[in-house]
Amino acid sequence: MNNKKTITKYPETLPGLLALNAQDLGECIGLREKDLGIWQEVSWREYQERVMYFCLGLEDLRLNRGDHLAIIGDNCREWIYADLAAQALGAVGVGVYATNPARQVAYVMGHSDAVIAVAKDQEQTDKILEVRESLPRLKKIVVIDMKGLRNYRDPIIVSYREVEQRGAQLSRENPVHYQELVMATRPRDVALMVYTSGTTGPPKGAMLTHKNLISICHQFEQILPMARNDQIVSYLPLCHVAERLMTLVQGLNFGYTANFTESVATVNESLYEISPTVFVGVPRIWEKMHAGILINIQDASRLKRHMFGLWMSVGKKVLEREVNGRPGPLDPLFRALGRWLLYGKVLDKLGLRRVRLALSGAAPISPEVLKFFRVLGLEIAQVYGQTEVTGVSHYQPGDDIHMGSVGMPLPGVDCRLADDGEILLKGETLFAGYYKDEAATRAAVVDGWLHTGDVGEFDEDGRLYITDRKKDILITSGGKNIAPSEIENRLKVSPYVNEAIVIGDARPYLTALIQVEMDTVSKWATDRGIPFTTFKSLSQQKEVRELVKKEVDQCNREFSQVETIKKFTLLDKELDHDDDELTATMKVRRTEVAERFKDLINKMYSR
């Protein structure tokens, strides 16, 4: 445990960690954000000042201990300030996805009993105003960017700057009050609430305490090689437990710098500028990078295509020998040459050349994608967990040759399998329960064990392998149990496949609904003079179907006969969050998709 954890002046809470960082790190940079093309730096001392001022301003708006503060908008410094300011008051920060339509905003803010909302801009403010009548407890909407709102006369709206300035004035009047608030916040207080993705019903508010968050800090210290001089990019939604862990919680714990991009659209540009040392991506991010590399190389010169094919082939053979435990004497030389001639250049284009810790989590990732990046010299570590165990319970180092496993439990986490293979977890990171849903809490936690809903198995060394979600396991009419996610992930290795949903429960064979990747397939079609105007017209081209069929056939060769896709249908629309086909974290809502496309599915079994 490092020295700052041994100081007992402040309680073990997130605002307590911030106070220690302001004291110990002072003018070191805690946050950076790109604004109008210029990177703005925030020292740890200023970081705490901004949190303090907003905290006191919120108290002046009558945010009380135990109240809930909703925060809606893209990642930015003020998002973090608001979250910590609420916690310092003994209140609870509740993230609302910026992509949520108004009705889903109404659900989360209403269910959480939010009394104050912090909104990033006019777009998010308008959503709240649209559903305001369904939010009787809402007192104020604090708006970060007032552009477009100057003529709004509704007294419920107040600017973030005004609240912060009021807090600064109150700080001058009573310089010790903020410290008193921080000291009064206890480790067992609920710090934040994360709404689950809701793939099987309405989202549930998982309550995480300061003790949960400090415990995950101590666990990360023992397994992850992160340090004060690291740089991360904050781009995944802060509502999700993964980004909250990396940007906020571990940022406070390790004292590294979190960088906010100008917008989601500029993430790639910012990666190149920042050149982070730690990078976290969900599988879809890694899949899109993988697809982008394969597509871009098609436009390269013949020499570059030849060099790419040659050194990827060499790298795969070196990796195969490594995985099989038979490394060749010249393999280090091959790796060095490959890094000089190809691998390093590809990673540099992605902005990932300096990354020494790459992580993938939130969903299973194809071993093929892991192998691809490992050939390039980027060893992607896998993490597994759920919001209900503060985000992470297992860790698989990137240099572990057992690709496909999610590794071993974190220190202090107990893991076992139920009789039906369901993964059960226990430890100090176990959440405090679901807000206003004791029945769901009792169903999830039995005798102190969290029932994850995931099915898995252990190898002889205790590594955990995830089979699938328990509810997603398919049982064909022939009685065969099939885990669809492995097949789906293999299909999505293709640069031409964006989404795949395998169907087959109580059916005689497997079929699939496939959504093509618009960017790559449209380029493929354009290069071949295939006419199209929209996603629908593109997906209906017979040449596109033949392209995807080749990808399905390639996938089928890697599975047993009963696991092969016998028929597939190309969707003529992109799955959409607003249509309830995807969660805010881009996970497929299988029930809704099966119902919406039931006619297409039935046709695959009737012809």
Secondary structure, 3 states (H helix, E strand, C coil): CCHHHHCCCCCCCHHHHHHHHHHHCCCCEEEEEEECCEEEEEEHHHHHHHHHHHHHHHHHCCCCCCCEEEEECCCCHHHHHHHHHHHHCCCEEEEECCCCCHHHHHHHHHHCCEEEEEECCHHHHHHHHHCHHHCCCCCEEEECCCCCCCCCCCCCEEEHHHHHHHHHHHHHHCCCHHHHHHHHCCCCCEEEEEECCCCCCCCCEEEEEHHHHHHHHHHHHHHCCCCCCCEEEECCCCCCHHHHHHHHHHHHHHCCEEEECCCHHHHHHHHHHHCCCEEEECHHHHHHHHHHHHHHHHCCCHHHHHHHHHHHHHHHHHHHHHHCCCCCCCHHHHHHHHHHHHHHHHHHHHCCCCCCEEEECCCCCCHHHHHHHHHCCCCEEEEECCHHHCCCCEEECCCCCCCCCCEEECCCCEEEECCCCEEEEECCCCCCEECCCHHHHHHHEECCEEEEEEEEEECCCCCEEEEEEHHHCEECCCCCEECHHHHHHHHCCCCCEEEEEEECCCCCCEEEEEEECHHHHHHHHHHCCCCCCCHHHHHCCHHHHHHHHHHHHHHHCCCCHHHCEEEEEECCCCCCCCCCCECCCCCECHHHHHHHCHHHHHHHCCC
